């Protein structure tokens, strides 16, 4: 039996530690530990509720605006504020573009290198790569000269010996199976994605004032609209947004989605590995104006893989345990608390120095253990796509069926490591297409002289009740996100956040039910415990954001390199 430690897991946001037992080349048991303390909820206590979005948005500049959206929704829910249509459309456009950007960047820059060997791309035949690219899509950057330029740049980069962030990649690992030409195409698109994201950042900045961390407002958006002013969102900038939308849709449909299918086709075994807990949850997002319950990505809960039996989601059924986490509750330690009653009381009892083995039979993570109806669930793009599919979402169904048909697999393949990766690309295509509807409606409003983006209704604390409770729900790129607030005498009395990575990376609860990360790793084949690329494939398929789950880093005691400890 080999005890394997990966700390930190790289190519994610934040700091995650994985410990695992490997026996006869198979991972038998795993423990996921968030190694930073979560403190944002204590920072916002006693502050003005209208300012909280600004603080909580700094939880993570990868997720950027989603925490702000959830926060302002929580305050608006508590105070009974309805925002104007333009405010809702701007939020949807920002959140939608952020999701598109996040999913594309995750695939190429955080996850694809688990499947793509960049050094093997040097062996590619550029003519074959060109023909292959042209057979996949009509993306214009596909001629042999272009691929030769990429190959020459890559050769010079590798020849320099200064590999930077690629220095410790598991290049040449036996688990890599792509032909050289596919590796070269993926490297080329890695570079294309870096360039493409500039226009995405500009799109969000035009609507939100900056990127990352755009501006929001309780009551709507602080976006100034004046078609004739250089100091506001004017006609030329709105036209620039249209051009960016088209660029985004082209990249998603001609590069990202086809690449996912092309790469997945060489790893069919990974449609049967990495399932997780088999339960899925989404709170839903992208609301329609004036239709409170109409969401483009619907919410729901699936138990035991039953896609055809989606249950309604109710935030009242959410709770969190701290029995295996470095926190305490003021009363019963073994009892779960709903976020309205939640507490953030840190108490570290882990190893000292902290990079010794974890006490996996006790408390071992800064991440709490959220449960829905007292059961573990998986959240994220796969959960959203499965729930949308089960609820009859026409476009999602068509895209899923197209992808599984091309791969020659059934829907059961979605419950896997590659299923998460495919679902993420499916969702991206669907949202990129939906963006046009929100954009066109926004343009129509502006053309009709409607420049209102916010309401000042109930803005003054003197109009608020003495106490109020509110919940703000959103779908972050990585999954269901909830902010719960209690307002008392005009100030924040209690604030709790349950984020997507907290759901997925949770330690066991008192019943011994483990979270999605730990469950998904069990049964994973590991060819070389010193180079556990197989573990990274499954963990990265969730797109972890530990900075969202926990929020303070100890630079003095945190060990910086990954290590494998043999018995």
Buried (B, 14 or more C-beta within 10 A) or exposed (E): EBBBBBBBBBBBBBBBBBBBBBEEEEBBBBBBBBBBBBEBBBBBBEBBBBEBBBBBBBBBEBBBBBBBBBBBBBBBBBBEBBBBBBBBBBBBBBBBBBBBBBBBBBBBBBBBBBBBBBBBBBEBBBEBBBBBBEEBBEBEBBBBEBBBBBBEEBEEBBEEEEBEEEEEBBBEBEBBEBBBBBBBBBBBBBBBBEEBBEBBBBBBBBBBBEBBBBBBBBBBBBBEBEBEEEEEBBBEBBEBBBEBBEBBBBBBBBBBBBBBBBBBBEBBEBBBBBBBBBBBBBBBBBBBBEEEEEBBBBBBBBBEBBBEEBBEBEBEBBBBBBBBBBBBBEEEEEEBBBBBBBBBEBEEEBEEEBBEEBEBEEBBBBBBBBBBBEBBBBBBBBBBBBBBBBBEBEBBBEBBEBBBEBBEBEBBBBBBBBBBBBBBBBBBBBBBBBBEEBBEBBBEBBEEEBBBBBBEBBBEBEEBEEEBBBBBBBBBBBBBBBBBBBBBEBBBBBBBBBBBBBBBBBBBBBEEBBBBBBBBBBEBEBEBBEBBBBBBBBBBBBBBBBBBBBBEBEEEEBBEEBEBEEE
